[in-house]
């Protein structure tokens, strides 16, 4: 088992069932996602079936089971954003990135996630990329945002 | 404490703390449900048990609501009936309408409800579940499209069998019952006990059928098709068809199978006797070498698989003898083929079992010899009935026919293997005789009246005292054995474990029914057969003794190891 995982386990010495969700959250914060090996490790540590853990983890939208891209796009799909036209925004993103929500593109550059409500309804529709917010979106803006990130990536690569 | 509530304007006496549904059903009120199971945690998943309670704004689910003083309940008010019908229509909204092609056609709780609620057309059009059916397991077939998410299988797997091979994955309309990472049952921790099949209200869980394979063999003349019937199969057929123990039920099934084109029909009880003698010999050996641990029975494939997956540290205490099914398969492919001057691949051996785990057992690598399996196919009792129906055979109209030699006779002990606690008794009897120079006078053994539940009893033989215990259901067995070890108890020498509650009488291959009396009747039938069997114990079966004589060996000896013994190994699964 990874030593980093052991370190996280040490923060939960009681090995109780109720430690499961905080433990998974901590792991996701550190590792980025929950792999099969990690879930198996957690199962052994807390003595819970991995089928149960997978059931709990898939219940919540926040847990991921594969790596995210360097730029993780979270599209708000709360009520206000929905009314303001998130669906079209999302369609455009899917079309341009050629991925569906929950997936990561082949280069590992972008990944897409739909979240319930970011809590900035006045700025709808909006999305978040690596904790940077883009508001009052329209299709034109989406094109620019993605182009900006691609250019940024190109520059980092060249320098 | 008891108090009164009012149901449909009638006073009804209820116990404090029980749920409304339990109280209603005890008092004869019919309340439908798809998810409720007695003694399991309530879920309120299907919501069909809704009733109207005066003073409550919404309808309440009676399965998860405790009785309250001065409650006024309506179980069949127009509002309730309307709601129930809508609920059934919603359940049907994403159901594949393929009842005609469904194995559970005619025995489906959802189908019954749709009929009872007078559903005549599709009201709601839901998105169908697009998940592929799971054919990966050797024993259990899963069709997610027919799942109504009642969680009976999930609770059975977790609460009774302690396996948790399946759980709810995802949320809301995406919810599915599945293993982690959407993997097949073959790589999950499933132990193939089949109890999920027994509780499924629809056709979402079924056995992997060997019927087609067998029918193909029956049609072609390439191989001699040999069937062997387990005692609990016979009990189950008798129960289902309504035959008495005085009638020769085994003989009647024999005649029926011959009409289907089966070449020979044998009695698996023969191998039960061998298994009992082998385990007794092994127990004697075990007590000398391992006095601190009980020897654990190994005839239940689900229990063996559970230990191989979850409790490898207990594997050394498992009896090394093969299960009766595999002993019999081996006899057919060695002893029988030799005597008939046939090659082992010229016969097709079929076990008829009350179990789906036996399908897995038959496929185990250890149970093959030079690439030839001992048992080629396993029929569950359900499949046996289907076979008979296909051939249009009515058992009641048949005359009993003599089973085929050389494996036609079994002792009373073989019948004891059909229910929980029976095998422990049979082994105790052999041990008693061993310690008493073959004399069985004065043998006393207290058996349980209940179908399931753990029990311990002491056997006095000569100056010695031996502890025997039995449990059924994996959770109960696991907890019991762990407790024995924690308390450092050394007074239990033999532990019988049956993976299904009640033993094979409640096995995962039995006919599906919500009637709790059925397994009890099967046990009763077995016990009656014990009484009327002319051969009283395994060690007195002259045919079995002849076989040992032929092989020039005694039970438990080195010589018969290749035929009657096996080994166990650790299994890496997702757990």
Boltz contact constraints between the chains, C-beta under 6 A:
constraints:
  - contact:
      token1: [A, 49]
      token2: [B, 164]
      max_distance: 6.0
  - contact:
      token1: [A, 50]
      token2: [B, 180]
      max_distance: 6.0
  - contact:
      token1: [A, 50]
      token2: [B, 574]
      max_distance: 6.0
  - contact:
      token1: [A, 51]
      token2: [B, 164]
      max_distance: 6.0
  - contact:
      token1: [A, 51]
      token2: [B, 167]
      max_distance: 6.0
  - contact:
      token1: [A, 51]
      token2: [B, 179]
      max_distance: 6.0
  - contact:
      token1: [A, 51]
      token2: [B, 180]
      max_distance: 6.0
  - contact:
      token1: [A, 52]
      token2: [B, 164]
      max_distance: 6.0
  - contact:
      token1: [A, 52]
      token2: [B, 167]
      max_distance: 6.0
  - contact:
      token1: [A, 54]
      token2: [B, 180]
      max_distance: 6.0
  - contact:
      token1: [A, 55]
      token2: [B, 167]
      max_distance: 6.0
  - contact:
      token1: [A, 55]
      token2: [B, 168]
      max_distance: 6.0
  - contact:
      token1: [A, 55]
      token2: [B, 169]
      max_distance: 6.0
  - contact:
      token1: [A, 58]
      token2: [B, 169]
      max_distance: 6.0
  - contact:
      token1: [A, 58]
      token2: [B, 170]
      max_distance: 6.0
  - contact:
      token1: [A, 59]
      token2: [B, 171]
      max_distance: 6.0
